[in-house]
Amino acid sequence: MPDDASPGVPPDVADANADVDWRRVVDASTRWPVIAFVVSATAWLVIGSLLALIASFKFQFPDWWTHQAWLTFGRVRPAHLNTMIYGWISMAGVGVSAWLWARLLKTRLQGRWMLLLSAALWNLGVLVGTIGILAGYSRAIEWVEMPYVAFAFIVPAMLLVVASFIQTLWQRHARHLYISVWYLGAAILWGPLLVIAILLPIYSGIPEATANWWYAHNILGLWITPPGLAAAYYFIPKVIGRPVHSYHLSYLGFWTLALFYNWAGVHHLVGGPVPQWVATVSIVFSAMMIIPVIVVAVNHHLTVVGHFEKLKYSPTLRFVVFGAMSYTAVSLQGSLQSFRYWQEVTHFTHYTIAHSHLGVYAFATMIAFGAIYYIMPRVTEWEWGSKRLVSLHFWTTGLGIGAYFTALTIGGVIQGFQMLNPDVAFLDIVDDTKPWLIVRSVSGTLMTIGHLVFAYLLVQIVLKRGERPEGPTYFHPVPEGTFAHVGGDGSRSVRTPSADQDG
């Protein structure tokens, strides 16, 4: 691939063999760090899903497991949140980022031992933190409930990732830094700084609440979001076989995200005892976030135009496009949610739960699934064992999060208007939310089924169980020429006589 090319631009035929060689070398260098982070992340995904179901079913069965303090809602719910944020999506993001980083820099991944040590420390930190929350040692600060000792492992783990990435960047063979590299590089710098900043023992009272929501919002927008967008900018052009629509728009989207997002978190405290000018500044920058969101949405949409039929076949493309569309939805919803008149309705309702799941799950998690479906065959030199199970995974998670978001959004708005009406009794409001919470539990069960299916598929491909697959896994038989471009999703990941062009 030419240094200045988008992932969707095929090399000349004469360069194809050389292209295959360096891809295989780079993929091999990422194998164990990627497997370590992705497998660990998936384990935490399953654990976090089970904790989520326990918390959700307590709305239907409030007396369930009330005699075990560690299984009460006040402990299970934050344990679920922290395992998902620090265990699942953070570790999956590092695994995907490590592969993308090496691929886009056309360089063997450096400091692999640091990444393996990082994965071990990270797992230990999340384990200690989860046990600490369930044991009653929560810090009661949203998104950082884990006790300090957990972060004594997680912060060094993050710094080891930074060291490995910088070393790889220093050794790079690519002159041009594709937009995905910008997002990934920013995330590995912003993430550790955010965590270290919120752990400083300098906050109390109102400043602590302000710092809390500055952190909680930014850990989503500046740590979790950039790898998701980097993956979308890589895999959409790569799979469909065309360059990204506009480089200029991609850089505009990056810099406006960097400039606007970090100001937006305090809109969660509208109506609270924070200075009004702080809340107002946050609202203004939340509204300005419409710019990078629309820019990214237009860029992705115009890149896919003319290739939507490929969503029928490619698991990677289907998951990633689903996630990219959800990014547009959750970000526009976030801008609307920051306005004072809408905060009056939605604050302290289930609407905010729907909004957070649209971001962390429908956007970031679905893109992570799509990226892993592309990456794992290339680092294991094996293929996914069952297209039916991959399809089951997509539909259970896609329909699950769709139902979850719809039910809690509608139920949350109704709940908000009722709470503003002094003539509606509080117990009537509680009764009216029950049907929506039943949908929450059912949709959560659907998503958990999808997670178990994904975990099973991951174990199968890592251990290379079953018969040796013949070529890539598609949802349906692919018409000849659909993925004919070099390096696209149609290339075989398993070495066969016809596998000369490995994507």
N, C-alpha and C positions, 0 to 999 in steps of 0.2 A: 504494500500500500504506500503511495506517495506520502511524504511527511505532511503535506498540507491538505490531505484529502479528508472528507467526512467519512464516517464509518460506512456509509451507504454507497461509496464510490468504489467500484471494483478496479483492481489493478489491470494493467495490460496482461494479455495472455502469457506473454513472454516472462512476466514477473510472477506468475501464479505459483510456480513451484517454490520460489524463494519465499513468497508470502506464507505458504503453508509451513515451511520449515521454521520461520521465526515464531509463528503462532504456536506451534507445538512446543517449542523451547520455552516460550513465555508461560504458556498454560501449565507446563510441567513444574515450573518454578513456583507457581501459586498453589499447587495441589494441596499440600498438607495444611497451610494456613487457612485456605478457603474451606476445606473440609472441617477443620477444627471449629471455626467460627459458625459455619452454617449448621452443622450438627448440633452444636451447643445451643445456638439460637432456637432451633426447632424443638429441642428438649424443653427450653423455657417457654416456648409457645404453647406446648401441650400442658405444662404445669400451670401457666397463667390462665389458660382456657378453663381448666378444671376449677381454679379459684373463682373465675368469673361466673361459672355456672352456680357454684355454691352461693355466691353473693346475690345473683339474680333470683334464684329460687326462694331465697329468704323473703322476697316480696310476696310470694304466694303462700309460703309456709313459715311465718315469722317465728314460730316456736321450735323450728328445726335446728337441732344441735346448739341450743342456747346454753346448755350446761357445760360446754367446753369453751372456755374463754377464747382460745386461739381460733375458734371457728365462728366467732361472732362477726356480724357485718362490719363493724368498725375496724376489725383487723384484716379480714379477708379481702375487703374491697381495696385498700391501699396496697396489700401484698400483690393482688392481681395487677394493679396499675404499674407497680415498680418492676415486677417480673416482665411485663410486656415492654416497658420503655427501656430498661437497662439490660434485660435478658434477651428478649426476642428481637425487637426492631433495631436496637443498637448493635448487637453482635451480628445480625444478618446484614446490616448496613456495612459493617467493617469487612465482612467476608466478600460481599459484592464489590465494595470499593477497592479491595486489594486486587481482585482480578481485573477490574476496569483500569486501575492505575497502571498496572504492568502492561496491559494490552495497549493502552493509548500512548504510553511512553515508549513502547516497543523495546522493553527492557526486562530482563529477568528481575523478579521481585527480590529486593535486597533486604537483609535483616530478617530472614524467615524465622530464625530462632527467637527473635524478639517478638514476632507475632504469635508464635506458639506459646511463649511465656505469657504474653498478654492475654491470650485466650484462657489460660489456666488461672491467672489472677482475676480476670473478669468473672469467670464462673464462681470462683471462691467468694468474691465480693458480693455477687447477687445472691448466692446461697446464704451467706452470713446475714445480709440485709433482709432477705425474706423471712428467715427464721427470727430475726430480731423484731420485725413488725408483728409476726404472729405471736411472739412471746410477750408483746406489750411494750416494746421499747421504741415505738414509733416517735419520730421527731415532730409529728403533727404539722408538717409543712408540705403542702401538696406538691407532688412530683419529686420530693426529696425526703420522703418519710423514713427511709432506711437510716439506721444509726450511723454515726460518724465512722465507726470501725469498718463498715462495708466500703465506704469510699476510700479508705486507706489502701484497699486493693484495686478499686476501679480506676482511681486517678492515675496511679503508676501504669496500669494497663493501657489507658488512653495515651499516655506519654510515650509508651513503647511503640504504639501504632504510629504516632507522629514521627518518631525517629526512623522507623522503617520506611515510611513514605518519603521523608526528606532524602534519605539515602538513595532510594530508587529514583527520585526526581533528579538528583545530582548526577546519576549514572545514565540518564535517559539518552536514547538514540533519536528520538523524534524532536525536530526543531520546532514545529508548530504545536501549540498546546490547544487541543480541541476544547470546546466549551465544557464538556464533562469534567475535564481536568480542573478547570477553574472552580466548579462547584465542589468537587471532592477535596481539593486543596483547601478551600475556604472552610469546609466542614471540619476537617481534622485540626484546624487551628482554632476555630470558634468553639468547638465542643469542649475541650479541656478547660479553656478559659472560663466558659460559663459555669462549669461544675466547680472549679476552684473558687470563683467569685461568690457563688451562693453558699459555700461552706465556710467563708470567713466569719469569725465570731464577732462581727461588728454591728449586727442588726438587732433591733428590738422594737416592739410596738409597731407603729404605722410604717416606719422605714422597712421593717422586716416583711410586712405584707406587700409593700411596693416591690421590694427586691424579689420576693417569692414569685409574683406574677410576671415580673420582667424575665426571670429565669424560666418559669414554666412555659411561657409563650415562645421564648427564644430557643429552648431546647428542642421544640418542635420545628420552628422555622429556620434555625441556623445549624442544627445538628442532624435532625431526621429528614427534613425536606431536601437539602442539597444532594445527598446521595440518590434520593428518589428521582429528582429532576435530571441528575447526571445519567442515571440508568435509562430514563426515558429518551434523553437526547442521543444515547448510544444505540439502544436496541431498536427503536422505531426505524431510523434510517437503515440500520444493519439488516434487519429482517426483510424489509420491503425492497431494499436494493436501490435506494436513491439518496442523494445528499439531503441534509437538513435544509428546509426551505430558505432560511435566511440566517447567515452568521451574524449580521448586524443586529437583528432582533434578539438573537440568543444572548449577545453581550449586553444589550440594553436590559433584558430580563434579569441577568445576573446582577448588574450593578444597582438597579433599582431595588431588588430584593435586599441586597447588602445595606443600602442606605436607609430604606424605609422600615424594614421588618423589626429591627431591634427596638424601635420606639413604641411598638403597638401593644405590648402586653398589659399595660395598666388600665386599658379599657375594661378589664375584668373587675375593676374596683370602682366603676362608675356608681355613684350613690353611696360610696363608702367614705370614711373620714380622711381621704387623701386630698391634698391641695387640688382645687379645681383646675388650675392651669396644667397640672401634670396629667390629669385625666383628659383634658381637652387636647393637649399635644398628642396623646396616644390615639385619640379618636381621629385626629387629622391624618396621622401617618397610617392608621388602619385604612382610612378611605383611599389614601394614595397608593396602597398596596394593590388597588385595582389595576394600576399600570403594569407591573411585572406579570400579574396573573393573566391579563388579556394578551400581553405580548407572547408569553409562553403558550397559551392556548392557541393563538393564531398560528404560531410557528409549528406546533405539533400537528394541528389540523391540516394545514396546507402541505405538510410533509406527507401525510397519509392519503390525501385526496387522490383518487384514482386507484387506490390499493386496498380499499376497505374489504374486498372479497377475501383477502388473505387472513382476515380475522377468523374466518371459518376453519382454517387449517392449523395455524400456528399457536400453540399454547403460550409461548412467550409474548407474541404480539397481542393476544387477547387479554392477558392479565395486565400488560403494561399500558395498553390503551385505556382499559377500564380505570387503572390508577391515575393516568394522566387526566382523564375527564373528571375524575373525582377531585383532583387537585384544583381544577378550575372552580368546581362547585363549592368546595369547602372554603376556598379563599374568598370568593365573592360573598358567601354566607358570613364569613368572619368580618368582612368590611361592614356589611349591613348590621351585624350583631353589635358592633361597637357603638352605634348611634344611641343616644340617650333614650329616645322615645321607644326604641325596640328593646333596650336593656330593661326598661320598666316592666315589659311583658315577660321576657324570657329569663331574666336573672333568677337564680334559685329554682329552676324548673328542670325537667328531664330534657328539655330542648338543648341545653348545653352539653349533656351527655351524648346526645345524637351528633352534635357538631364535632366533639372531640373524636368520636369513633369514625366519622367521615374522613377526618384528617389522618389519624394514625393507622386506621385499618383500610378504608376504601382506597385511600391514596397510597400511603407508604407501604403497607403490608402487601397489597395486591401487586405493586410494582416489584417488591422484593421476591414474591413468588415467581413472577414472570422472569426476572433476572436469574433466579436460581435454576429454573427450568432450562435456561440457555447455557448457564455456566457449568453445571455439574457434569453433563456428558463430556465436556471438553477437558475437565480436570481429572475425571475418572476413566476416560476412554471407554465408556459404557453408555447405554441408553436407558431411558425410562421404561419400566417394564410393562405398563398397561395404559393404553390411550383412554380406556374406559374409566380407569381410576383418576387419571389426570382431568378428564371431563367432569367426573363426579366432584373432584376437588374444586374446580372452577364454579360449578353451579351451586354447590352447597355454600361456598363462601360468598359468591356474588349475590345470590338470592338472600342469604342470611343477613349480610350487611345492608342490603337494600330494604328488607323488611324492618330491620332494627332501626335504621335511620328514619324511615318513613313514620313508623309507629311513635317513636319518641319525639320526633319533630312535631307531629300533629298533636299528640298528647301533651307535649310541653307547652305549646301555644295555648291550647284550651286551659291547661292548668294555670298558666300565667294570667290570662284574662279573668279566670275565676278568682284568683287570689287578689286581684285588684278590685273585685266587686265585694263590698262589705256585706251585701245581702246573701252571699253564698257561704254556708257553714263550712268550716275547715274539713270536717269529717266527710262532707259531701264531695269535696275536692279529692280527698283521698280515695273515696269509692270510685270516682270517675276516672282515676288514673289506673285502676286495676286492670282493665282490659288491655291497655297499652303495655303494661308491664308483663302481662302474659305473652304478648307478641315478642317482647324483649327476650324472655326466657326461651321461647321456641326458636327464635332466630339465632340466639346464642348457641343453642344445641346444634342447629344446622352448621354453624361455623366451626364448632368443635369437632363435629364429624369430619368436616373437610380437613381440619388440622391433623386428625389422626390418620386420615388417608394420605396426606402429604408426608407425614412422618414415616409411614410404612413405605411409601415410594422412595423416600430418601435413604432409608436403611437398605433397601433392595439395590439401589444404584451404587451406594458406597461399598457394599460388600460384594457387588457384581453377582447377585444371585439370579438363578434362572438361566434360560438359554441365552446365548450371545445374540443380542438384537441385531436386526438388519436395518441399518439406517435410522434416521431421526423419527421421533414419535410425533404423529400428527393426529388431529381429531378425526379427519376424514381423508380418504385417498386424494392425493394432490394431482391435479392435471399437469401434464408435462409442460415444463417451462415456467411454472408459477414461481418457483424459487431457483431459477436457473443461474442467477447472478453469482459470481464468485464470492464466497465468504458469507452468504446469506443463510437463512434458517434451513434452507433445503440441503445444505452441505452435510455430509455424514460426519459424525463425531467419532465413530468407531472405525479403525483402520480396516479397510477392505480394498480389493483391487481397484475399485472405482472411487476411492476416497481421497483422491489427490488434491481436492480443494476443500480443505477443512476450515470452516468458519470459526 
